[in-house]
Amino acid sequence: MKPFLTIILSLILFAQCDNSKPEVDLIQEGSMMNSPIQDTCLCDDLAVDSLGVFSKSDSLFTGVCILNYPNTDLKYVVKGILNGALHGKVTYYDKMGNVLVEEVYEDGEKKRTGDGAPLVCDCAELELISSPGETIKRSFLDDIPYTGKCHKKYPDMDQVYMEVNYKSGLLEGFTIFYDKTGETMYMEKYEQGELVKVIYE
């Protein structure tokens, strides 16, 4: 009977924390997560102090923790953690497995969030990066390919000069150019970073 109990206990412990293969890979080229994943656990298995520092067995935790919807195996939140602090991506999912919100952290500080809606930023915040094997440069914000809009304004004015749409770091949809009165001058249509049409008003 003892060997049987030993096997059952081993399986339970293995299921709680699998050190071999993390469910989510936070080590992505160009990301802020530069340390190898050491552990993958349920978030409930970690201790969190009043400062939001994550630990396991009295040691600072590095890895991925997963929080499921109550009474299900469906993941709700996946958190990247480095040396006890949120680091890399924290992703929230709906019950169908679709991403609701994706946040990016660096050493416990939130860098950017979509808050469930498209992002809007100043075009100067974006960083253009060439990826190996790609002929078109992608635009990145906080080390992730940008999806959303960016604006450029006329110098010393609140009037937007240009409004640009991105998807996964590539120009997608319409880029609109405005005059100083806010009237549309012309538009450029892009598909996967390629200009396909110019429309004059």
C-alpha positions as CSV (number, residue, x, y, z in Angstrom):
1,M,0.0,0.0,0.0
2,K,2.9,2.4,0.7
3,P,4.3,2.3,-2.8
4,F,0.8,3.1,-4.1
5,L,0.5,6.2,-1.9
6,T,4.0,7.3,-2.8
7,I,3.1,7.2,-6.5
8,I,-0.1,9.2,-5.9
9,L,1.7,11.9,-3.9
10,S,4.4,12.1,-6.6
11,L,1.8,12.7,-9.3
12,I,0.0,15.4,-7.2
13,L,3.3,17.2,-6.6
14,F,4.3,16.9,-10.3
15,A,0.9,18.3,-11.4
16,Q,1.2,21.3,-9.1
17,C,4.6,22.4,-10.4
18,D,6.1,21.1,-13.6
19,N,9.7,22.2,-13.8
20,S,10.3,20.6,-17.2
21,K,8.1,22.6,-19.7
22,P,6.5,25.9,-19.0
23,E,3.0,26.3,-20.4
24,V,3.8,29.8,-21.6
25,D,7.1,30.9,-23.1
26,L,7.9,34.4,-22.0
27,I,11.4,34.4,-23.5
28,Q,10.8,36.0,-26.9
29,E,13.2,37.7,-29.1
30,G,13.5,41.3,-28.2
31,S,11.4,41.0,-25.0
32,M,12.3,42.1,-21.6
33,M,12.2,38.6,-20.2
34,N,15.8,37.6,-20.5
35,S,16.1,34.9,-17.8
36,P,15.3,31.2,-18.5
37,I,12.0,30.0,-17.1
38,Q,12.6,27.9,-14.0
39,D,9.1,26.9,-12.9
40,T,5.5,26.9,-13.9
41,C,2.9,26.8,-11.1
42,L,-0.6,27.7,-10.1
43,C,-0.6,31.3,-8.7
44,D,-2.4,29.9,-5.6
45,D,0.8,27.9,-4.8
46,L,2.8,31.1,-4.4
47,A,3.1,33.4,-1.4
48,V,2.6,37.1,-2.1
49,D,3.7,39.7,0.5
50,S,2.2,43.2,1.0
51,L,4.6,44.6,-1.6
52,G,3.5,42.1,-4.2
53,V,6.6,40.0,-4.1
54,F,6.1,36.4,-5.1
55,S,7.9,33.6,-3.4
56,K,7.8,29.8,-3.2
57,S,9.4,27.8,-0.4
58,D,10.8,30.9,1.1
59,S,12.7,31.8,-2.1
60,L,11.9,34.5,-4.7
61,F,10.0,32.9,-7.5
62,T,11.1,33.0,-11.2
63,G,8.8,31.5,-13.8
64,V,5.2,31.5,-14.8
65,C,2.1,31.3,-12.6
66,I,-1.4,30.5,-13.9
67,L,-4.7,31.4,-12.3
68,N,-7.7,29.5,-13.5
69,Y,-11.4,30.5,-13.5
70,P,-13.0,29.2,-10.3
71,N,-13.9,25.5,-10.4
72,T,-12.5,25.0,-13.9
73,D,-9.2,24.2,-15.7
74,L,-9.7,27.3,-17.9
75,K,-6.9,29.8,-17.5
76,Y,-7.9,33.3,-16.5
77,V,-4.4,35.0,-16.0
78,V,-0.9,34.0,-16.9
79,K,1.8,36.0,-15.1
80,G,5.5,36.2,-15.9
81,I,7.6,36.6,-12.8
82,L,11.4,37.2,-12.4
83,N,13.1,37.2,-9.0
84,G,9.7,37.7,-7.2
85,A,8.5,40.6,-9.3
86,L,6.1,40.7,-12.3
87,H,8.2,40.8,-15.4
88,G,7.4,40.3,-19.0
89,K,3.8,39.6,-20.0
90,V,0.7,39.3,-17.8
91,T,-2.2,38.1,-20.0
92,Y,-5.9,37.9,-19.1
93,Y,-8.1,35.4,-21.0
94,D,-11.9,35.0,-21.5
95,K,-13.4,31.6,-21.1
96,M,-13.0,30.8,-24.8
97,G,-9.2,31.3,-24.5
98,N,-9.2,34.7,-26.3
99,V,-6.9,37.4,-24.9
100,L,-8.8,40.1,-23.1
101,V,-5.9,42.3,-21.9
102,E,-2.2,42.0,-22.2
103,E,0.1,44.0,-19.9
104,V,3.9,44.3,-19.9
105,Y,5.9,44.6,-16.7
106,E,9.5,45.3,-16.0
107,D,10.9,44.5,-12.5
108,G,7.4,44.9,-11.0
109,E,6.4,48.1,-12.8
110,K,3.7,48.1,-15.4
111,K,5.0,49.4,-18.7
112,R,1.9,49.3,-21.0
113,T,-1.6,47.9,-21.1
114,G,-4.3,47.6,-23.7
115,D,-7.1,47.8,-21.1
116,G,-9.3,45.8,-23.5
117,A,-9.3,48.7,-26.1
118,P,-6.9,49.7,-28.9
119,L,-3.9,51.5,-27.8
120,V,-3.2,55.1,-28.9
121,C,0.2,56.7,-28.6
122,D,2.5,59.4,-30.0
123,C,4.3,58.0,-33.1
124,A,7.6,59.2,-31.6
125,E,7.1,56.5,-28.9
126,L,7.4,53.7,-31.4
127,E,10.7,52.0,-32.3
128,L,11.2,50.6,-35.8
129,I,13.0,47.3,-35.8
130,S,14.1,45.0,-38.6
131,S,13.5,41.3,-37.8
132,P,15.8,38.7,-39.4
133,G,14.3,37.4,-42.7
134,E,11.7,40.2,-43.0
135,T,12.0,43.0,-45.6
136,I,9.5,45.3,-43.8
137,K,10.4,46.9,-40.5
138,R,8.0,46.5,-37.6
139,S,7.1,49.1,-35.0
140,F,7.5,48.2,-31.4
141,L,6.2,49.7,-28.2
142,D,7.7,48.5,-24.9
143,D,9.4,45.7,-26.8
144,I,6.2,44.2,-28.2
145,P,4.9,44.6,-31.8
146,Y,2.5,47.5,-31.7
147,T,-1.2,47.1,-32.4
148,G,-3.2,50.4,-32.3
149,K,-3.0,53.9,-33.5
150,C,-0.3,56.6,-33.3
151,H,-0.6,60.3,-33.9
152,K,1.8,63.0,-35.0
153,K,0.9,66.6,-34.3
154,Y,1.8,69.9,-36.0
155,P,4.7,71.6,-34.2
156,D,3.4,73.8,-31.3
157,M,-0.2,72.8,-32.1
158,D,-2.8,70.3,-30.7
159,Q,-3.9,69.6,-34.3
160,V,-3.1,66.1,-35.5
161,Y,-1.1,66.0,-38.7
162,M,-1.1,62.2,-39.2
163,E,-3.0,59.3,-37.8
164,V,-1.5,55.8,-38.4
165,N,-2.9,52.4,-37.8
166,Y,-0.8,49.3,-36.9
167,K,-1.4,45.6,-36.4
168,S,1.3,43.4,-35.0
169,G,3.9,46.1,-35.7
170,L,2.9,46.6,-39.3
171,L,1.0,49.4,-41.0
172,E,-2.5,48.1,-41.5
173,G,-5.6,50.0,-42.7
174,F,-5.6,53.7,-43.3
175,T,-3.0,56.4,-42.6
176,I,-4.7,59.7,-42.6
177,F,-3.1,63.1,-43.2
178,Y,-4.8,66.3,-42.0
179,D,-4.3,70.0,-42.7
180,K,-4.0,72.6,-39.9
181,T,-7.8,73.1,-39.8
182,G,-8.4,69.3,-39.2
183,E,-9.6,68.6,-42.7
184,T,-8.5,65.4,-44.4
185,M,-5.9,66.0,-47.1
186,Y,-5.4,62.4,-48.3
187,M,-5.2,58.8,-47.0
188,E,-2.9,55.9,-47.6
189,K,-4.2,52.3,-47.4
190,Y,-1.8,49.6,-46.1
191,E,-2.1,45.8,-45.9
192,Q,0.5,44.0,-43.8
193,G,2.9,46.9,-44.1
194,E,2.6,47.4,-47.9
195,L,1.1,50.6,-49.4
196,V,-1.8,49.5,-51.7
197,K,-3.7,52.7,-52.4
198,V,-3.6,56.5,-52.0
199,I,-6.9,58.3,-51.8
200,Y,-7.1,62.1,-52.3
201,E,-10.1,64.1,-50.9
